[in-house]
């Protein structure tokens, strides 16, 4: 193709919490999915990490928006600004006289409605995408983990992202059973905020709750490698005096329990609907965990005990969907599961 240099290929994992962009097999952007806007003019002031630093610290003239909620676009304008801004950031690294044709593959939740799918496609096209393909996230996660999705055997993937947990049984290049529940990383963060408010009388923001989740997030009360307790500082709800509390992973395991049970039930529900031949394959191969939620300490162990099928955490689970989207981008002609 003589003008191939005029076509630029990007694989975008548009996540509720983070957006990852791959180009030529390399990560060229990994930023939080957040935009800071000027409240009066609606102009975009900052994107990604810079906007996240402003989150929950803004004055009345600035507001921070997370354009995606529960894995789907909640604010169309902000989403378009964010996608456009991120593509611009990627392009600023490659100076070109021409505006390249953009060929883009975007990962979307498997439970998306027609309207939600259209919103992602329109936002990407408005942001400059010429050829836009969409792939369901669990399919992308399976590709990114390295599973052979086109083989005549069953593979099961549980992708726990920021807004949704995607559960899918995949065989012969298609999703046989899928479930998408809006219980994932954001719900766990809210659980931690709620728990600190009720048990310790401390008010903490989303960012602090997120840090606690990373530092001592666990789902079973007895781990082999125990993380150090995390010290939280914040205002006492009654007196507004500063207080601090040491939070252990056992406390977090207790406070996340209800939400993790919802994920367990969704996995069991998906298994109940799985055809017996594919079920036998899944028992043999195990179930694969990806997404940021897969990093919760003890999750694979807890699920294995609950379901009696071994669970495996993918390597680099945070980027499994992005890597799979990147593989799909190379094979847009061959993969029938890509949506135009």
N, C-alpha and C positions, 0 to 999 in steps of 0.2 A: 504494500500500500504506500504510494508515493508520499501522501500527505499525512502519514501516521503521526508525525510530530505535532500535527494540528489537533489531534484528539488526545484528550487527557482522561485517564481512567482513575476514578476514585471509588473506594469501598467505604461506606459510612455506616457505623453502628451508632444509630441515633438513640441514645439511652436516656431514661428519665434522669439519671444522676450524672452520667458522663457520656461525652461523644468522642468516639475514636475514629480517626480517618487513616486508612492505609493507602499508600500509593507505591507501585512497583515493589510489592512485598514488604514495604517498610512502614512503620507507624510514622506519619508526618504530623499528626496532631492527636493529643489526648487531653481533653479539657473538660471541666465540669459543664453540664448543660444549663447554663444560666446567663441571663442578659441583664445589664443595668441600663435603665432608660431614664431620660429626662422627663419628669412628670408633666411639664407644661408643653413641650414640643413633641414628645414621643420619640426623640432621637436616641439612637443607641450610643451609650457612653463607654461601655466596656463589655467584654465577652469573656466567658470561660473563667480562668483562674482569677483574673483581675476583678471580674464581677462578683465572684464568690467571696473575695476578701471584703467586698462592700455589703454582702448579704447580712441582714439583721443588724447592720451598723449604719443605715442610711439616714439622711435628713429628709425633710418633706419634699425637697426638690428632686430627689432621686428615688426610683423604686427598682428593686431587683425582681426579675420574673424568671420562673422556671417554666419554659414554654411547654414542656411535656409533663403530663400528670398521668400516673398509672400506665406509663408506656405509650400513651397516645398524645397527639397534639391538642393542647388545651387552649393555647393562645396562638392563633394562626400568624398574626403579624410578627410577634416576637420570635416564633419558630423560623419564619422566613429570614428575618434579620440575622438570627443566629447561624443558620445554614450558610447564608450568603457571606457573613463575616468570617466563618471558619474556612470556607472555600477560598476566600480572598487571602487569608493568612497563609494557606498552603501555597497559593499561586505566587505570593510575594517572594517566596524562596526561589522561584524559577522565573527569571525575567524573560519575557517573550514579547515580540513585536505584535503578534497576533493574539486575539482572544481565542484560546483553544476550545474545540467542541468538547463538552464534558459528557463522559459516559459514566454514569453513577449507578452503583447497586446499594440499596438501603435496606437495613434489617428492620422488620416491624413485628409487633406481637402477633401470635397466631390467632388470638381472639379478636383481632381488629374487625370492625364493621366496614361495610362499603364506604361509608362517609369518612371514617378514620383513615382508610387506605387512600382515598382520594385526597385528603388533607396533606398526607405525607408526600404524595406524588406532586400535587400542585405547589407545595412549598419548595420542593427540590427543583421543580421546573422554573418557578419564578426566581429562584436563586441562581439560575444559569444552567441547569442540567438539560442537555439536549436529548440524550438517550437515558431514560430512567428505568431501572429494573428494581423490583421489590422482592425480598426473600423473607420468609417467616423466620423469626429468631431461633426457634428450636432446631430448624433445619440448618441454619447457619452455624449454630453451636455444635451440632453433630459433625459438620464438615470441619470446623475449627479444631475439634477434639481429635479428628483423624479417623472417624468412622466411615466405613464404606456405605454411604446412604443409598446407593443404587443396587446393592446386593439383595437377593431374595431372602433376607433374614431380618428379624426384628431387632432394632436398637432402641433403647429408651433413654431420653435426655430430660433432665430437670434443670432448667436455667433460671436461677433466682437473681433477678436484676434489682433495680431500684424501685420500679413501680409495679412490675408484674412478675409472677412466677409462671414460667412456661413449661408445661409438661407435654411431651410428645413421644409417641411410638412411631418409628420411621421404618419403612420397608419399601424396596423397589422405587426409590426416589420420590416417595410421597408420604404424607403424614396420615397414618391409619387412625390413630386416636390422638386427640389433642384436648388439652384443658389449659385455660389461661386464667389465673386468679389474680385479683388485684391486691395480693398480700405478699409483700416482699420487703426489700431493704428499708423503704420509707416507713412502713408500718412498724418495723423493729425499732427504728429510731424514735418514733412516737411513743412506743412502749416504754423506752428508757426514760424519756422526758416525763411521762405520766408517773412512772415508778418513783423517780426522784422527788416529784412534787408530793406524792402521797406518803412515801415512807421516810423521806429525809427533810421534807419541807423546803427543798431547794428548787429554785426555778432555773432551768438551763435552756439555752437555745438549741436550735437544730445542729449547729456546727459542733458544739460541745458534746451533745448526745452521740453524734457521729464518731467523734474521737474516742468516747467511752466504748462504743461498739467495736471499734478497731482494736483498742487496747485490751479490753477484757471480755469481748463478746464471746459467749459460749452457750451451748444448748444442753449440756449435761453437767451435773454437779460434781463429777469426779474425773478430772483430766489427768493424763500421764505427765504432761508438761504444764505446770500451773503458771499463768501469767501473774505478774506482780499486781496487787490492788492498785486501782487508779484513784488519784486524789482529785475530787471535784470541788471547785469553789464557786459560790454564787450567793445571791441574796436569799435570806430567810423570808419565806412568804408572809409570815406574821409580822416580823419586826423590821424587815428590810436591812437588817445588819448582815455583814458578810459572814458566811459560815463555810466550813469545809467538811467533806465526808470522804472516807476511804471506801471505795466500791470494789467488792471482790467479784470474781467471775461467777461464783455460786449464786450471788444475788441476781446477776444479769441472766443467768440460765433460768432462774425462777421467774423473772419478769418477762422473758421472751417466750415462756412455755406456751401460752394460749395461741400466739401467732404461729409458732412452729407446728402446733397440732393441726392448724388449718392446712399447712403445706403437706403434712403427713397424710391427712384425709384426702387431699386432692390427688396425691400419688396413688393411694389405694383405690380411689374411684377410677382413675385412668387404667389401672391394672385390671379392675373388674370388667372393663369394656374391651380388653385386649383379646383378640382371637387366640385360641389355645396354642396353635403352632408358633405364633410370634411370642407368646408368653413363655414357652419352653426356651426359645432363643435368649430371651431377656434373663431368665433364671441362670442360664449358662454364662452369659457375657457380663451380667451385672448391669447396674443403672449408673449413668454418668451424670455428675453434678457439674454445672458451670455457672458463671455469673458471680458477682461479688459476694452474694449470700453463701456460696459454696465455701467461702473462707471462714465461716463461723466455726469456732473450735468445737469439735465433737459431733458435727452435723452428720457426717458420713456414718459414724458409729451408731448414733441414735436412730437414723433411718434404717440402717441394716438390721438392728435389733427389732424395730417395729414391723418391717415388711418381710424380713427373712430372706432378702435377696441382697447380695453384696453391692454397696454403693462405692463408686470410685470418683474422687475429685480430679477433675481435668487439670493438666499442668497449665499454669497461668490462666485460671478460670475467668478472670476479669476480661480477658481479651479473646476468649474463645469465639464469641459471636463475630467480632471484628475480623478475626483471622478467617473464619468461614465465609464471611461476606467477600473477603479478598479473593478466596479460592473460586467463589461463584463468579466473580468479575472476569476471571480468566476464561471461564467456560460458559459464557452467556449463550453461546450457540448450542451447546449440548445439553444443558440442564433444563429439563422440561418444567421443573417446579418454580422457575423464576417467573414473576408476573411483570408484564409490560404495562 
